[in-house]
Amino acid sequence: MRIGVVAPLLGALLLVALPAAAFQCAGCARPAATSSAVVEARALRGTVSYRERIALLPGATLTVTLVDVSRADAPAEVISRRSITVTGQVPIAFSLPYDAAAIRPGHRYAVQAELVADGTRWINTDPYPVFGDGDPAEPALLVRRVDQ
């Protein structure tokens, strides 16, 4: 007789407890793990040009790089790099996205450019500092043709 009494009670308990547990656990679901650091994307804008009075051939590629140049005894640390296919003539406007959290107080940063067109290469030979006091908000880089 005990089994006859326990089975209906157990069934009733399961009918009440399972939906209640499911409802309670629905709030327990957590989103997929994410980084605790929030990435704040920003963009460095500027232009690149050269002095030679020649037209830029179609298919030219411009690569712009943001680097940390704080350490004189080590290679510059790349913060961001972007390559684009150039569709017009100089000056060439660029927008270089970077993570704002990678920019540390007290460090020095510079932007570099390389333009390659039909086997000819141009690079900036002068430093173009950014993010410091007195540095331009939108640098205008001048690149010079280099022999290969």
Buried (B, 14 or more C-beta within 10 A) or exposed (E): EEEEEEEEEEEEEEEEEEEEEEEEEEEEEEEEEEEEEEEEEBEBEBBBBBEEEEEBEEEBEBBBBBBBBEEEEEEBBEBBEBEBEBEEEBBBEBEBEBBEEBBEEEBBBBBBBBBBBEEBBBBBEEEBBBBEEEBEEEBEBBBEBEEE
